[in-house]
Amino acid sequence: MKVSYNKLWKLLIDEGMKKTDLIDAVKTSPNTIAKMSKNENVSMDVIKRICEYLNCDVGDIMEMIPDNGGNISEEK
């Protein structure tokens, strides 16, 4: 499965925030945000801090996408 943080980037736009603002707000490194920009895995601690800061749920900032683009149950 792949991870996508597109929801987070849209939420930042809606909040009028830049990625650098998020780095400062959740006290994370630019490298972590760079990984998220490439839809790479980051620690749940970072995800938790982002959700707490933005007062949202995990599903509001990221989503899991099956590698085949289809339904998860099709992989069984």
Backbone as a chain_set.jsonl record, in Angstrom:
{"seq": "MKVSYNKLWKLLIDEGMKKTDLIDAVKTSPNTIAKMSKNENVSMDVIKRICEYLNCDVGDIMEMIPDNGGNISEEK", "coords": {"N": [[0.842, -1.194, 0.0], [0.344, 2.262, -0.6], [1.033, 5.507, 0.745], [-0.645, 8.618, 0.944], [-0.347, 12.063, 1.276], [-1.865, 14.116, 0.331], [-4.251, 15.191, 1.263], [-3.424, 16.54, 3.547], [-1.842, 18.615, 2.484], [-3.786, 20.066, 1.106], [-5.366, 20.825, 3.259], [-3.587, 22.489, 4.632], [-3.423, 24.601, 2.807], [-6.065, 25.525, 2.94], [-6.023, 26.464, 5.553], [-4.31, 28.522, 5.321], [-1.61, 28.108, 5.659], [1.915, 27.453, 5.35], [4.302, 24.915, 4.447], [6.587, 25.341, 5.96], [5.543, 26.678, 8.135], [4.141, 24.606, 9.321], [6.237, 22.917, 10.05], [7.471, 24.415, 12.082], [5.309, 24.613, 13.863], [4.692, 21.985, 14.712], [7.059, 21.101, 15.55], [8.992, 19.57, 13.993], [11.317, 18.125, 11.636], [12.65, 19.62, 8.611], [13.326, 17.589, 6.869], [11.528, 15.542, 7.466], [9.094, 16.614, 6.58], [9.754, 16.826, 3.918], [9.913, 14.116, 3.261], [7.228, 13.49, 3.548], [6.212, 15.018, 1.485], [6.999, 13.529, -0.628], [5.376, 11.421, -0.388], [6.214, 9.429, 1.39], [6.754, 7.129, 4.127], [6.295, 8.254, 7.48], [6.904, 8.729, 11.009], [4.434, 7.669, 13.414], [4.3, 9.356, 15.553], [4.835, 11.89, 14.528], [2.618, 12.18, 12.832], [0.615, 12.155, 14.763], [1.208, 14.526, 16.212], [0.734, 16.434, 14.222], [-2.003, 16.051, 13.754], [-3.004, 16.741, 16.292], [-2.263, 19.447, 16.407], [-3.65, 20.558, 14.205], [-6.147, 19.902, 14.945], [-7.58, 17.597, 14.019], [-8.403, 14.423, 12.454], [-6.577, 11.407, 11.656], [-7.392, 10.449, 9.143], [-8.101, 12.804, 7.949], [-5.801, 13.958, 7.047], [-4.266, 12.169, 5.656], [-4.183, 9.278, 3.454], [-4.521, 5.81, 2.691], [-3.494, 4.031, -0.11], [-4.19, 1.348, -2.148], [-1.689, -0.646, -3.779], [-2.373, -1.641, -6.287], [-4.332, 0.077, -6.978], [-6.916, -0.646, -6.698], [-9.635, -2.21, -4.926], [-9.056, -3.176, -1.571], [-9.859, -5.711, -0.753], [-9.67, -7.185, -3.077], [-7.087, -8.007, -3.248], [-6.738, -10.313, -1.828]], "CA": [[0.0, 0.0, 0.0], [1.035, 3.546, -0.635], [0.434, 6.549, 1.568], [-0.753, 9.916, 0.273], [-0.585, 13.176, 2.197], [-2.506, 15.198, -0.416], [-5.262, 15.83, 2.118], [-2.719, 17.466, 4.438], [-1.44, 19.816, 1.74], [-5.009, 20.837, 0.856], [-5.769, 21.403, 4.541], [-2.692, 23.617, 4.897], [-3.853, 25.709, 1.945], [-7.306, 26.048, 3.518], [-5.676, 27.153, 6.795], [-3.384, 29.612, 5.012], [-0.302, 27.745, 6.215], [2.951, 26.904, 4.486], [4.964, 23.76, 5.046], [7.513, 25.832, 6.988], [4.728, 26.96, 9.317], [3.854, 23.314, 9.943], [7.489, 22.46, 10.663], [7.619, 25.142, 13.343], [4.176, 24.361, 14.756], [4.707, 20.632, 15.284], [8.443, 20.845, 15.954], [9.553, 18.463, 13.24], [12.417, 18.558, 10.775], [12.332, 19.79, 7.189], [13.464, 16.286, 6.209], [10.28, 14.797, 7.659], [8.102, 17.192, 5.668], [10.2, 16.442, 2.571], [9.475, 12.734, 3.076], [5.779, 13.521, 3.348], [5.983, 15.575, 0.153], [7.253, 12.423, -1.567], [4.452, 10.355, 0.026], [6.952, 8.374, 2.072], [6.312, 6.878, 5.501], [6.874, 8.991, 8.607], [6.493, 8.108, 12.273], [3.106, 7.992, 13.928], [4.444, 10.486, 16.466], [4.688, 13.102, 13.708], [1.215, 12.227, 12.42], [-0.157, 12.519, 15.959], [1.424, 15.951, 16.497], [0.047, 17.21, 13.185], [-3.439, 15.965, 14.033], [-3.296, 17.539, 17.49], [-2.135, 20.869, 16.086], [-4.71, 20.954, 13.277], [-7.418, 19.466, 15.536], [-8.223, 16.76, 13.02], [-8.176, 12.988, 12.557], [-5.59, 10.891, 10.709], [-8.022, 10.377, 7.829], [-8.227, 14.152, 7.396], [-4.52, 14.427, 6.52], [-3.6, 11.151, 4.842], [-4.978, 8.122, 3.077], [-3.78, 4.652, 2.215], [-3.932, 3.679, -1.45], [-3.669, 0.035, -2.541], [-0.717, -0.591, -4.868], [-3.016, -1.896, -7.568], [-5.329, 1.115, -7.195], [-8.242, -1.22, -6.553], [-10.181, -2.504, -3.604], [-8.157, -3.971, -0.736], [-10.327, -7.103, -0.706], [-9.284, -7.84, -4.323], [-5.722, -8.501, -3.118], [-6.752, -11.589, -1.107]], "C": [[0.879, 1.247, 0.0], [0.299, 4.521, 0.286], [0.406, 7.841, 0.755], [-1.096, 10.979, 1.317], [-1.252, 14.351, 1.489], [-3.554, 15.93, 0.409], [-4.618, 16.846, 3.057], [-2.375, 18.746, 3.697], [-2.652, 20.69, 1.422], [-5.479, 21.533, 2.131], [-4.885, 22.602, 4.896], [-3.077, 24.829, 4.061], [-5.106, 26.354, 2.518], [-7.044, 26.863, 4.78], [-4.739, 28.337, 6.561], [-1.992, 29.369, 5.559], [0.633, 27.262, 5.116], [3.571, 25.708, 5.198], [5.936, 24.199, 6.136], [6.769, 26.189, 8.27], [4.424, 25.668, 10.076], [5.081, 22.766, 10.657], [7.665, 23.109, 12.032], [6.533, 24.761, 14.352], [4.257, 22.995, 15.436], [6.112, 20.181, 15.672], [9.0, 19.571, 15.317], [10.619, 19.004, 12.302], [11.933, 18.78, 9.344], [12.431, 18.464, 6.423], [12.192, 15.458, 6.331], [9.209, 15.306, 6.704], [8.466, 16.871, 4.22], [9.783, 15.004, 2.269], [7.972, 12.681, 2.818], [5.435, 14.067, 1.964], [6.18, 14.524, -0.936], [6.351, 11.223, -1.269], [5.184, 9.146, 0.592], [6.437, 8.242, 3.506], [7.039, 7.779, 6.49], [6.326, 8.372, 9.884], [5.086, 8.551, 12.681], [3.161, 9.155, 14.912], [4.263, 11.803, 15.705], [3.235, 13.261, 13.283], [0.341, 12.68, 13.586], [-0.014, 14.007, 16.269], [0.722, 16.84, 15.475], [-1.453, 17.22, 13.45], [-3.832, 16.793, 15.255], [-3.26, 19.029, 17.163], [-3.294, 21.353, 15.209], [-6.097, 20.565, 13.769], [-8.226, 18.645, 14.522], [-7.879, 15.294, 13.272], [-7.166, 12.563, 11.49], [-6.156, 10.87, 9.286], [-8.219, 11.732, 7.169], [-6.934, 14.631, 6.751], [-3.812, 13.411, 5.63], [-4.576, 10.06, 4.456], [-4.059, 7.03, 2.564], [-4.372, 4.24, 0.869], [-3.338, 2.318, -1.806], [-2.729, 0.169, -3.738], [-1.355, -0.791, -6.229], [-4.097, -0.875, -7.894], [-6.757, 0.632, -7.018], [-8.655, -1.402, -5.109], [-9.212, -3.414, -2.836], [-8.569, -5.438, -0.752], [-9.961, -7.867, -1.976], [-7.895, -8.468, -4.211], [-5.675, -9.881, -2.475], [-6.859, -12.752, -2.059]], "O": [[1.991, 1.262, 0.528], [-0.891, 4.369, 0.562], [1.319, 8.119, -0.022], [-2.009, 10.811, 2.125], [-1.21, 15.473, 1.993], [-3.726, 17.141, 0.273], [-5.2, 17.896, 3.331], [-2.59, 19.841, 4.215], [-2.56, 21.917, 1.462], [-5.93, 22.677, 2.097], [-5.377, 23.611, 5.4], [-3.059, 25.957, 4.553], [-5.207, 27.58, 2.58], [-7.75, 27.834, 5.053], [-4.412, 29.068, 7.495], [-1.274, 30.313, 5.886], [0.199, 26.733, 4.092], [3.385, 25.518, 6.4], [6.094, 23.5, 7.137], [7.302, 26.022, 9.367], [4.446, 25.636, 11.307], [4.97, 22.211, 11.75], [7.969, 22.434, 13.016], [6.805, 24.606, 15.542], [3.922, 22.869, 16.614], [6.326, 19.036, 16.068], [9.416, 18.636, 16.001], [10.797, 20.217, 12.194], [10.933, 18.201, 8.92], [11.708, 18.246, 5.451], [11.821, 14.749, 5.395], [8.497, 14.513, 6.087], [7.582, 16.666, 3.389], [9.349, 14.701, 1.157], [7.505, 11.919, 1.972], [4.47, 13.621, 1.343], [5.605, 14.617, -2.02], [6.54, 10.143, -1.829], [4.831, 8.0, 0.318], [5.77, 9.138, 4.024], [8.236, 8.034, 6.359], [5.386, 7.579, 9.84], [4.625, 9.64, 12.341], [2.17, 9.864, 15.086], [3.607, 12.721, 16.196], [2.68, 14.357, 13.365], [-0.565, 13.494, 13.411], [-1.006, 14.678, 16.556], [0.175, 17.884, 15.831], [-2.097, 18.267, 13.379], [-4.865, 17.462, 15.254], [-4.132, 19.783, 17.596], [-3.85, 22.426, 15.443], [-7.1, 20.849, 13.114], [-9.378, 18.951, 14.216], [-7.142, 14.976, 14.206], [-6.936, 13.294, 10.527], [-5.464, 11.237, 8.336], [-8.474, 11.808, 5.967], [-6.947, 15.599, 5.991], [-2.862, 13.757, 4.928], [-5.65, 9.926, 5.043], [-2.965, 7.296, 2.068], [-5.588, 4.114, 0.724], [-2.12, 2.148, -1.772], [-2.951, 1.008, -4.612], [-0.934, -0.184, -7.213], [-4.713, -0.941, -8.957], [-7.702, 1.406, -7.17], [-8.08, -0.809, -4.196], [-8.622, -4.324, -3.418], [-7.709, -6.319, -0.763], [-9.944, -9.098, -1.954], [-7.557, -9.362, -4.988], [-4.653, -10.559, -2.573], [-6.884, -13.904, -1.626]]}, "num_chains": 1, "name": "protein.A"}
